[in-house]
């Protein structure tokens, strides 16, 4: 499927202070192979506002916060 076209706009990859292992899992599973299954991508695709802490699996990341 290729790289998600919304990668540059994704807060989880470009702003959130994620654990490196979580970020790598998100990138590996969703961003490079299955972005059509990503809840964030689905919302962005229709022009909706994505909650910053929404994970690709539709759960919320309560420990995600802006990088310092």
N, C-alpha and C positions, 0 to 999 in steps of 0.2 A: 504494500500500500504506500510506503514511502513516509517521509517526514510530514508531520502535521503542519498545515499552512498557518496555523495560529500560534505556533511555538514562540515567536517573538513577542506576542501580546499576552502571554500567559504569566500571570503573577506568581504562580507556584514555581515556575522555572526561573523567573527573572526578578523576584522581589521578596519572596517568602524565605524565611530562615529555616529551611528544612534540614532534617538529618540527612547527611550525604547518602546513606543507604536508601532512604525513602525517595529522595530525588532521583537516584539512579533507577529504582524500580519503576517509578512513574515514566521516566524518559524511555526506558527499555520496553515496557509493555505498551503504554499508551501513545507516546509521542512518535515513536519510530515504527510501530507496527499496527496499532489498533486504535488510532485516534477517532475512528467512527464510533467507538464504544465509550468515548470520554464524555462525561456529563458537561464538562467545561466547554468542549468543542461544540456540542449540540446547542448550548445556550448562545455562544458567540456566533454560530452559523446563522441564527435567526435575528441577530442584533440585540440580544438581551443582555442585561447587566449580570455578570457572573459574580457571585459572592466570592470575595478574596480567599476565603478558607474552604471553599468547596473542593473536594478531592475528585479525581476522575471517576471514582466508583460511586458517586452521589453521597458519600459521607462527608461530614465536616471535620476539618483538621483544627482542633482546638489549641494545638501548640504552634500553629503557623503564625508567624508574626513578621513584620517587615525586617529586612536585614539592616543591621546597624552600619 
